[in-house]
């Protein structure tokens, strides 16, 4: 009996230490499990929020009109009366790229001379740029992730940035760069003049995204090259 008591006294500190270790490991594992669960829930919430914002942008009539104007390079017919009241009859007019440039002009002398087509164009793009600004604000507040609203905006941003994103025109590189600069300059100036700073920052994210992908590919290539050289 005395031997058993001595043995238990000797082993007690070891058991106590092991118990403490097990409890510590359990606490750490529990912490990481809870953190992982919270991160998952947070990411899911961000994705749902982004989806809701995207749906709002896609369903909004004026933002939809702006997207269609961008998409249809050679023009499309729109009801420029916007049906402010039911008594108004539809007034369908074709809107081309040149009409968009005219409608989004920013010279002060022309502000009193906007016709119904110009007003329709401006109202449509105001709403489209508004949603871009909302996307940027939510990203900055860490409420959504850029990747969750990247599609389908990447497509429309490419049409804002280039007058011929699919390269259908037989232009030289210099000609293409000049035409794109003039085309995008209209939107940039409008954004600047009317305070759509967040919208511009959102558009700029697509440039940064491409640069990051290129840098990643370059680093990956250099790593593979260095590994190959070390093997040799």
C-alpha positions in Angstrom: 0.0 0.0 0.0 2.8 2.4 0.9 4.4 1.7 -2.5 1.2 2.6 -4.2 0.9 5.9 -2.3 4.5 6.8 -3.1 3.9 6.0 -6.7 0.8 8.1 -6.9 2.6 11.0 -5.2 5.4 10.8 -7.7 3.2 10.6 -10.7 0.7 13.3 -9.6 2.9 16.2 -10.9 3.3 14.5 -14.2 -0.4 13.9 -14.6 -1.0 17.5 -13.6 1.5 18.7 -16.2 0.0 16.5 -18.9 -3.5 17.7 -18.1 -2.4 21.3 -18.4 -0.8 20.5 -21.8 -3.9 18.7 -23.0 -6.1 21.6 -21.9 -3.7 24.1 -23.6 -3.7 22.2 -26.8 -7.5 21.8 -26.7 -7.9 25.6 -26.1 -5.6 26.4 -29.0 -7.4 24.0 -31.3 -10.7 25.4 -30.2 -9.5 28.9 -30.9 -8.4 28.0 -34.4 -11.6 26.1 -35.1 -13.7 29.1 -33.9 -11.6 31.5 -35.9 -11.9 29.4 -39.0 -15.6 29.1 -38.6 -15.9 32.9 -38.1 -13.7 33.6 -41.1 -15.9 31.2 -43.2 -19.1 32.9 -42.0 -17.6 36.3 -42.6 -16.5 35.4 -46.2 -19.9 33.9 -46.8 -21.6 37.1 -45.6 -19.3 39.2 -47.8 -20.2 37.1 -50.8 -23.9 37.4 -50.1 -23.6 41.2 -49.7 -21.6 41.4 -53.0 -24.2 39.3 -54.7 -27.0 41.5 -53.4 -25.2 44.7 -54.6 -24.5 43.2 -58.0 -28.1 42.2 -58.4 -29.2 45.7 -57.5 -26.9 47.1 -60.1 -28.0 44.6 -62.8 -31.7 45.2 -62.1 -31.6 49.0 -62.0 -33.1 50.3 -65.2 -30.8 53.3 -65.6 -27.6 51.4 -64.8 -28.8 48.7 -67.3 -29.2 51.4 -70.0 -25.7 52.6 -69.4 -24.3 49.1 -69.7 -26.2 48.5 -72.9 -24.9 51.8 -74.3 -21.3 50.7 -73.5 -21.8 47.2 -74.9 -23.5 48.2 -78.2 -20.5 49.8 -80.1 -22.6 50.8 -83.1 -25.7 52.1 -81.4 -29.0 50.9 -80.0 -32.5 52.4 -79.7 -33.6 53.6 -76.3 -36.8 55.3 -75.0 -35.1 58.6 -74.0 -38.3 60.0 -72.4 -37.7 57.7 -69.4 -41.5 57.6 -68.9 -41.5 60.1 -66.0 -45.3 60.0 -66.0 -47.7 57.6 -67.7 -49.1 60.2 -70.1 -45.8 60.6 -71.9 -45.4 58.6 -75.1 -42.2 56.6 -75.7 -39.6 58.4 -77.8 -37.1 55.9 -79.2 -33.8 57.3 -80.4 -30.6 55.6 -81.4 -27.6 56.2 -79.2 -24.1 55.7 -80.6 -20.7 56.1 -79.1 -20.6 59.6 -80.4 -23.9 60.4 -78.7 -22.4 59.1 -75.4 -19.4 61.4 -75.8 -21.7 64.4 -76.6 -24.0 63.6 -73.7 -21.2 63.3 -71.2 -19.5 66.5 -72.2 -18.2 68.6 -69.3 -17.8 72.1 -70.8 -19.8 74.6 -68.8 -21.1 76.6 -71.8 -23.0 73.5 -73.0 -24.8 72.7 -69.7 -27.9 74.7 -70.6 -28.1 73.0 -74.0 -28.6 69.4 -73.1 -31.4 67.8 -75.1 -33.6 64.8 -73.9 -31.1 62.3 -75.3 -28.2 64.0 -73.5 -30.2 64.0 -70.2 -31.1 60.3 -70.7 -27.4 59.4 -71.2 -26.2 61.4 -68.2 -28.9 60.0 -65.9 -28.1 56.5 -67.0 -24.3 56.8 -66.5 -24.8 58.7 -63.2 -26.6 55.6 -61.8 -24.0 53.2 -63.2 -21.1 55.2 -61.7 -23.0 55.5 -58.5 -23.0 51.7 -58.2 -19.3 51.6 -58.9 -18.7 54.0 -56.1 -20.8 51.9 -53.7 -18.8 48.8 -54.7 -15.6 50.7 -53.9 -16.9 52.0 -50.6 -18.0 48.5 -49.5 -14.6 47.0 -50.5 -12.7 49.7 -48.5 -14.9 49.0 -45.4 -14.1 45.3 -45.8 -17.8 44.4 -46.3 -17.2 42.7 -49.6 -14.2 41.4 -51.6 -13.2 42.8 -55.0 -13.2 39.4 -56.5 -16.9 39.0 -55.7 -17.9 42.0 -57.8 -15.2 41.7 -60.4 -17.7 39.8 -62.6 -19.4 41.1 -64.7 -17.9 44.6 -64.1 -14.6 43.6 -65.7 -16.4 43.3 -69.0 -18.0 46.7 -68.9 -14.9 48.4 -67.6 -13.0 47.1 -70.6 -15.5 48.8 -72.8 -15.1 52.0 -70.8 -11.3 51.8 -71.2 -11.2 50.9 -74.9 -13.2 52.0 -77.9 -12.4 48.6 -79.5 -11.8 46.0 -76.7 -12.2 43.1 -79.1 -9.7 44.6 -81.5 -11.9 44.4 -84.6 -10.5 47.6 -86.1 -7.4 47.3 -88.2 -5.4 49.9 -86.3 -1.8 50.1 -85.5 -0.8 50.0 -81.8 -0.2 53.8 -81.8 -3.6 54.4 -83.4 -5.4 52.1 -81.0 -3.7 53.7 -78.0 -4.7 57.2 -79.3 -8.3 56.2 -79.9 -8.6 54.5 -76.5 -7.2 57.5 -74.7 -9.7 59.8 -76.3 -12.5 57.4 -75.7 -11.7 56.7 -72.0 -10.8 60.4 -71.5 -14.5 61.3 -71.9 -15.5 59.1 -68.9 -12.5 60.1 -66.8 -13.2 63.7 -67.2 -16.9 63.2 -66.4 -16.0 61.2 -63.2 -13.6 63.9 -62.2 -15.8 66.9 -62.8 -18.8 65.5 -61.0 -17.0 64.0 -58.0 -17.2 60.3 -58.8 -13.9 59.7 -57.1 -14.8 56.3 -55.6 -16.0 55.2 -59.0 -12.7 56.0 -60.6 -10.9 54.2 -57.8 -13.0 51.1 -58.5 -12.1 51.3 -62.2 -8.4 51.6 -61.3 -8.6 48.3 -59.3 -8.8 46.4 -62.6 -5.5 47.8 -63.7 -3.9 46.9 -60.3 -5.4 43.4 -60.6 -3.8 42.8 -63.9 -0.4 44.2 -62.7 -0.6 41.8 -59.6 -1.3 38.8 -61.9 1.6 39.7 -64.1 3.9 40.2 -61.1 2.8 36.8 -59.8 3.5 35.1 -63.1 7.0 36.7 -63.3 7.8 35.6 -59.8 6.6 32.1 -60.5 8.6 32.0 -63.7 11.8 33.2 -61.9 11.3 30.7 -59.1 10.9 27.8 -61.6 14.0 29.0 -63.5 16.1 29.2 -60.3 15.0 25.7 -59.3 15.8 24.4 -62.7 19.3 26.0 -62.5 19.9 24.6 -59.0 19.0 21.1 -60.2 21.5 21.3 -63.1 
